[in-house]
Amino acid sequence: MYRGLRLWIGKTNRDHLDLIDLARRQADHLGPAGICAKRNQTNERFLKRGYIRLAPLTRRQRRKLMVRIANLGEPAIKVQRIINPNPRPR
């Protein structure tokens, strides 16, 4: 089982790629775990799927990241916690 976050952008007149990049960069403040969590979550993937996934993260890391994103003050950035019962991806 692994835990993570799913990020997407709601309705706004701001550039979606700028906002998702702003949210994705908050994972850098978690250290190496945050940098690994955002691996392969590119702008192209966001445009194709409409969201990015930051996983795997521990419960504490998820909480820290959610607080950092909430403190950005941008209501268009949406965050959803995910729990996948499958083994961690490699």
C-alpha positions in Angstrom: 0.0 0.0 0.0 1.2 3.5 -0.7 -0.1 6.9 -0.2 0.1 10.0 -2.3 -1.6 13.1 -3.6 -3.4 13.9 -6.8 -3.2 17.6 -8.0 -5.3 19.3 -10.6 -6.4 22.8 -11.5 -10.0 24.1 -11.3 -11.5 26.9 -13.2 -9.3 30.0 -13.4 -8.1 32.6 -15.8 -4.4 31.9 -14.9 -2.2 29.7 -16.9 -2.7 26.1 -15.8 0.9 25.0 -16.4 2.2 27.8 -14.1 -0.2 26.8 -11.3 0.6 23.1 -11.5 4.3 23.9 -11.6 3.9 26.1 -8.5 2.1 23.2 -6.7 4.6 20.6 -7.9 7.6 22.6 -6.7 6.2 22.5 -3.1 7.3 18.8 -3.0 10.9 20.0 -3.2 10.7 21.2 0.4 10.1 17.6 1.6 13.7 16.8 0.6 14.7 13.7 -1.4 11.4 11.9 -0.8 9.5 14.8 -2.3 11.8 15.0 -5.3 11.3 11.3 -6.0 7.6 11.6 -5.5 7.3 14.0 -8.4 9.3 11.8 -10.8 7.8 11.6 -14.3 5.0 14.1 -13.4 5.7 16.4 -16.3 3.7 19.2 -18.0 3.0 16.9 -20.9 1.6 14.3 -18.6 -0.6 17.0 -16.9 -1.9 18.1 -20.3 -2.7 14.5 -21.3 -4.4 13.4 -18.1 -5.5 16.6 -16.5 -3.8 15.9 -13.2 -0.5 14.9 -11.7 0.2 12.3 -9.0 2.8 12.7 -6.2 3.3 9.3 -4.7 4.5 7.5 -2.6 4.4 9.8 0.4 4.0 9.1 4.1 1.1 10.5 6.1 3.3 13.2 7.6 4.7 14.2 4.2 1.2 14.4 2.7 0.0 16.6 5.5 3.1 18.9 5.1 2.6 19.2 1.4 -1.1 19.8 1.7 -0.5 22.7 4.2 2.2 24.2 1.9 -0.2 24.1 -1.1 -3.0 25.6 1.0 -0.7 28.4 2.1 -0.1 29.4 -1.5 -3.5 31.1 -1.4 -4.6 29.8 -4.8 -8.1 28.3 -4.7 -7.8 26.9 -8.2 -5.2 24.3 -7.1 -7.1 21.2 -6.0 -5.6 18.4 -3.9 -6.9 14.9 -3.3 -5.4 12.3 -1.0 -5.0 8.9 -2.7 -4.4 5.5 -1.1 -3.5 2.6 -3.5 -3.7 -0.9 -2.0 -1.2 -2.2 -4.6 2.5 -2.4 -3.9 4.7 0.7 -4.5 5.6 1.4 -8.1 9.2 0.8 -9.0 
